[in-house]
Amino acid sequence: MDDSHIAVVGAGLAGLVAARHLAADGADVTVVERRDGVGGRVRTRTKDGFTLDRGFQVLFTDYPAVRRELDLDALDLRRFTPGATICRPSRRAVLSDPLRDIGGLFESVRNPEVTTSDKLRTLALRQDVSTRGEADIFASADRSIRSYLRDWGFSEDYIEHFVAPFYGGITLDRSLSSSKRVFEYTFKMLSTGSTAVPAAGMRAVPEQLADAARDEGATLRLGERVESVQSDGDGAVVTTGDESLEADAVVVATDPKEARRLTGVGSIPTEAHGCVTQYYTLPSGSGLDAGKRIMLNAPSPDPNTVVPLSTVAPEYAPPGTELLNATFLGAAAQDESEEELFEKTRRTLEAWYPERYFDDLELLHTDYISFAQFAQPPGVHESLPDARDAPGRTYLAGDYTAWSSIQGAMRSGKEAADAVRDDLS
C-alpha cells in the first residue's frame, strides 16, 4: 500500500473509518466531503446553549466496531438507564432490565403493562441471542419482527405497547414489518452493553474518527462536492467542481442515493424510513419522573417517544433548564407543521401527567429527516451490495453494505479498506 493514492468520497462514519485504516496501511489518503463538517447523518448543532443532535441518536457501546474504532472513555459518555417507561393517559409504568438495573426491579415486577409470561419469555429470548454473533444472526432465516415475536409466544399487548414504540424508535418502523435480524442483534447489544450519548453530543463520534484519520496522515477536504467518479482496472479519477483527482482506487462512502449516482450500482438501497424530531425546553424541576429512561407512547406514534435528554446528559442544556426530545414516525408527520407536532407533544405530556399543565413547554428546534435509514424488510440483507460491487477500482463503504446502524457503517468502512489493501498489495 505504500505510495498508493486513495480517494475517499464522503466523511461520514464509514468514510472516516476507511480513511484511517487505509492511511495506517501506508496509503496517501484524501477524503473529499461536500459538507463543511464531518459525520454524514451523525451531526450536532448548538443553539442557545443547548446541544441538539440531528434526530434522536444514541451509541450502543457493545457494537464490535464501536469498541474497535472508538476510544469510549474519551467520549465522556452519559448512559441511559436500561429499559423504558411505558406511558398512556394517566398511567406510567417502568419496564427495566432486572439483570442490569436492580433499582428498577420492584417497579418492573409490578408493571401492569407486561404479563409474567412475557417477562419470562424476554429472559429466554435474551439467553437465545446471547449465544449468537452478528454473522450468525444476519445469516439466519428471516421474517418480520412482529411474526418472530408471535412465534415466540409474546402477547399482542406486549408487542403493541412495548416493542412497537421501543423498536419503532430503532427501526423507524412501528408496524414491526422490518427484519427480525435487526431486532435480534440490537436486542443482544441492549442486553450486554449501554445506551449512551457523548457529553458533547453525537458529533463527538465522527470528530474522534476524523482526528484518528488525520493522525494516521489522511487529508480531509471539506466543502467540496464530487461531480463524478470514473474508474477502470488501473485506477480512478474523482472530479470535483474545481479539479480532477487521480487515484489508484476510490472508496465511495456517501449516502445511498449519492453512492448510486456516482457508481451506478443498482443494488444500493434507496427506499428510506424517515422521522421528525423536535426539541423542547422546560424550566428545571419540571416534575417528570422518568429518570434516565426513554418514555414510550404506548397508544400512538405522535410522538412515538419522549426522551428526557438533559436528565441523561446534563451538558445538553444550560443551567436552570431541561431538554426533551420527541420523535414522530410515519410519512404523515413529514407534512405537518412544527406547531402542529409541538401541540401533539404538549397534549400527550398533559395526558401522561394529568396533575400538571405544560404551558411552560417551549419548542426549540425541529428536524424533518426524510432519509434517516434505509428500509430493512425481511430478506433485504441478501440483496445488499458488498465493497467490491462497483466497477473498476471503485469500492463501496456505507451501512447499506451491511445493515442500517452505526455498527453497519463502521464495519463497512473497515471492510472497504481491507478490500482495497488486498487488491492493491
N, C-alpha and C positions, 0 to 999 in steps of 0.2 A: 504493500500500500504506500510505501514511501514515495514521495513526489507525485502521487496521483492527485488530480484536482477533482473534487466532488462538489457539485452544486446541490443544495437542499432548498426546495421551494416551499416555504411555509415555516413559521416559527411557533407553531402550536406544540403541544406536548410531544407528539410523535416526531416532528421535525427536529426539536431540540435534543431529544434522546438520540436520534440517529446521528446528528451532528457531533455530539460529544463522543460517541463510540467510534465514529469514523476518524475524528481528529486524534483520539487516543491511539488509534491504529497507525498513525503517521501520515494521514492524508491531509492535503491542503483543502480545507472545507470553507465554503462560502454559503451562508444562509441568506436567502432573499425573502423578505416579508412585506406584504403590501400595507399592513397597518404600521402605525408609529410605535407600537409596543408588541411584546411577545405574549403568547398564551392562547391564541386562537379563541375557542369558546370559553376558556377559563380566564376570565378578566374581572377586575375590580375597579371601582371608582370611589373617590372620596367626595362627599357632598355635605357641606355644613358641619363638618366634623364627624360624620357618620361613614362607616366603611360598608360599601354596598357591592356585593358580588353580583355578577351578571347572571341572574337566576339563582335559585337556591341550589348551591353546590356544596358537597362535602367530600372528605377524603376518607376512604376505608383503609385503615392503617395496615391491615393484613394482606392487602393485594401484594403478590410477589414482586411485581415490577415497581411498585411504590417503595417497598423495602430495599430493593436493589438500587434504584436510581436516586432516591432522596435521602437527605440527612434529616430524619424526622425530629430529632432534638433541636436542630437549628430552626425548624419551622415554628417552634414555640406553640405547640398545638393546644387547642381548647376542645375538650371532649364532651360529647353528649352523654347523658345517662342512657344506658341500654333500655330498649322498649319504647313505649309511646303512651300518650293519654288519648283514649277513645272518647270523643266528645259528641254529644247530641243535646237538644234543648233541655236545659235544667239538670243535666247529668254529665259528669266527667269521671272516667274510670281508668285507673292505671293498669297497663299490662307490661310487666317488666320481664327481664331475664333472671330467673331465680338463681342461676349459677354464677352470675356476674354482678348482680345488684341485690345484695342481701337487704338493703334498706327498703326496696320496693316489694319485698316478698309478701308481706302481710296484705298490702293493697291488692297485689296481683291475685292472691288466693281468693280474696273477697270480690274480685271483679265480676259483676253480673253479666257482662257482655260476652264472656267466654266460658264455655262449659268445662267441667273437669276432663271430659274425654278429649276435647280439643287441646287442652293444655298438655295432656299425656301424649297425644299424637305429635304435638310440636316438639316435645323432648325426643320422641322416637325418630322424627324427621331429622332433628339435629344430629343424632347419632349416625344416621344413614349417610348424610352428606359429609360428615367429618372424616369418613374413610376414603373419600374420593377427591382426586385432584382436578384441576381446571381442564386438562386434556381429556380426562375420562368423562367428566360431566358434559363437555361440549361435543363429545363423540357419541353420546347415548341417544337412544331413540327419543324423538321429540313429540311434544304435543303442547297445547296451551296450558298456561298456569292454572286456569280455572279447572280444566279437565284433570290435570295432575292432582290438584288438591282434593277434588271429588273422589278420585281413585284412592287417595289416602284415607278417605272417610271423614274429612273435616265437614262440619256443619255449614249450611248455607249462611247462617248468621255470622259465623266466624269469617267466612270468605268475604262476605259483603261489607261487614262493619270494621274489620281489622285489615285483612290482606288487601282488599281493593284500594282503600286510601293509602295504606303504607307502601305497597308495591306499585300502586299507581303513581306515587311520587318518585319511585326509582325508574320505572319503565315509561312513565308519562302515558300510561295506558290503563285507566281504571277498569276497563272491561275485562282485564286479565286474559286477553287474547294473545299476549306475547309468549315467546318461547319459555318453556319451563326450565330450560338450561340456565337462563339468566336468573330466574328465581332461585334455583338450587345453589348456584355459585355465590350469589350475593348473600343468600341466607347463611351459607357456610362462613363467609367473611364477617358477617354481622355477629356470628356466634363465637368467633375466635379473636376478633380484633376490635378496635374502637372506631367510632364515627366521630370525625373531628373537623375543625377548621383552624387554619393558622391564625395567630393573633393579629397579623397584618392583613388578613383576607386571603382568599384563594389565589390571588395574583402572586403570592409568595411562592407557590409551587412552580409556575413557569419561570419566574425570575431566578429561582435557585438553579433550575435546569439550564437557563441561559448563562448564568455565571459559570457553571461547570463546563459548558461547551467552550466558552471563551478561555477558561483556564487551560483547556487542552489545546488551544490555538485556533479555534474556529472563529471566523469573521461573520458578524451579523450586520446585514444591511437592511435597515428598516425604512418603511415608507416608499418602497419600490414595488410596483405591480409587474408580475411576469405576464407578458403577452402570449408567449408560445414556448413550447419545448419540442425540439427536434432531436431525434436520436437514431443511430444505427448501431451496428455491432462494434464500431470503433470508438464511439464517444457520443457526446451530446452537445447541443447548443441551446442555451437558455436566453431568450430575448426579452429584455425589459423595454420600457419606454425610451431609455437613453442609450442602451448598448446591447451587445450580444456577448454572453459569457461562454467560452468554450470549456468543456469539462470532459473528463474520462467517463463520468457517469453522473446521473442526476437522480435525486430522490424527490419525488413529488409528495409532499406532506401537507397538502391544503385540505380544505373542507371537501366533502364528496362531490358536490356539483362542480367545483372548480377543478378537482382532480379528473373528473370525467371529461371536462372541456379540454384540459391540457394534454391528456393521454389518449383519449378516445376509447378507453376501456369501458365497455358497456355493462359489465357486471358490477361496477361500482354502484352501490345502492343510493338512490336519491329521494325515495319516499321517506317522509320525515314525521316525527312527532314533535309538536311544539307545545308551548305553555306561555302563560303570562304570569309574571311575578311582580308583586308590589311590596314596598317597604313602608312601614308606618312608625310613627313615634308616639310615645306616651310619657307622661311625667314619671319619675321614679316612684316606686311604691304603688304600682298600678293595681296590685291585688291579684294578679294572675298566679295560679298555684301549680303550674305545670312543671316548675323547676327547670331542669335542663333536658326535658323530653319534647319531642315533636308532638303537636296536637293534631289528631286525625279527625276530619269531619266525617263521621260515620254515615249520615244520610245523603250527602251531597258533594259534588266536586267543585262547588262555588262558595268558598275556596276549598280545595282538596286538603290542604294542610295549613296550619298557622304555626310559626316557629318563633319561640322567644329567644332571638339570636343574641341579644346583649346579656341575657342571663347565662348563656353558654360562653360567650366571648365578650366580656365587659369592654374590651378595647374597641368594639364595633360602634359604640355610642359615646357621646360626650357625657361628662358627669351631670347628674340630675335628670337624665332621660333614659328611656328604654327603647329598644329597636325590635320590631316584629317584622316577620316576612310571611307573606301568604302566596300560595301558588294555585293558579286556576288551570284546569285541564280542559281539553276538548276544543274543537275548531270554533265553536260559538264565542268563546272568550276572546279570540283574536279580533272579533268585530265589535266588542263592547268598549265603551269609553272608560277611561281610567276612573272617572267619577262613579259610573255605574258599578264597576268592580269594587271600588272602595266602599260603597254603600252596602254591597253584599257582605263584605267582611265585617263591617260595623254591626250590621243586623245579626250576623252569625255569632259574633262575640257576645252581644247582648242576650241572645238566646242561650248560649252556654253559661253565661254569668247573669242570671236574671236579677241578682241582688244589686247590680250597678248599671249605670249608663256609660256609654263610651263616647260622650261628646268631646272628650279631650283627645281622642284618637285623631292623628293628623297624617295625611298622605304625604310621603316624602318623595317617592320615585316609582315609576312603572317601567318594566321591561316587557315588550312584546317580542317573543322569541319564536319565530316560525320554524326554525330548524335547530332543535335542542339535541336530538339524537336521531339516528336513522331507525326506521321501523324494524322490529325484530319478530316477525311472526314465526310460528313453528317451522323448522326446517330451513330457515334463511341462511344459517351459517355455512351450509354446504355449497351455497351459490356465491359466496363472497370471493373476491379475488385474493391472490396472495402477492407477496412482494415482487415477484418476477413476471406478473401478468401484463405489464406494459411493454411496448415494443423496444427493441434495441437495448441500450444501456440506461433505460429508464426504470426506476424501481418505485413501488408504492409503499407509503407509510401512512397509516391512519387507523382509527378504531374500526373502520369499515372493512379492514382485512382480518379482523378478529371478532370483536363484539363491542357494542356501544358502551364504553366505560372509560374511566381513566386507566384502568388496567389494560384494556384493549389498545388504547392509544400508545401508552408507554411500551408495551410489549411489541407492538408493531414497529416502533422506531428502532428497537434493537434488532428485530428480525430483518428489517431492511438493510441496516448497517452490516449485519452478518452476511447477507446475500451479496452485497457489493464487495465486501472484503474477499469472500470466497471466489467470486467471478474474476476479480482483478489480480488476485495473488498468483 
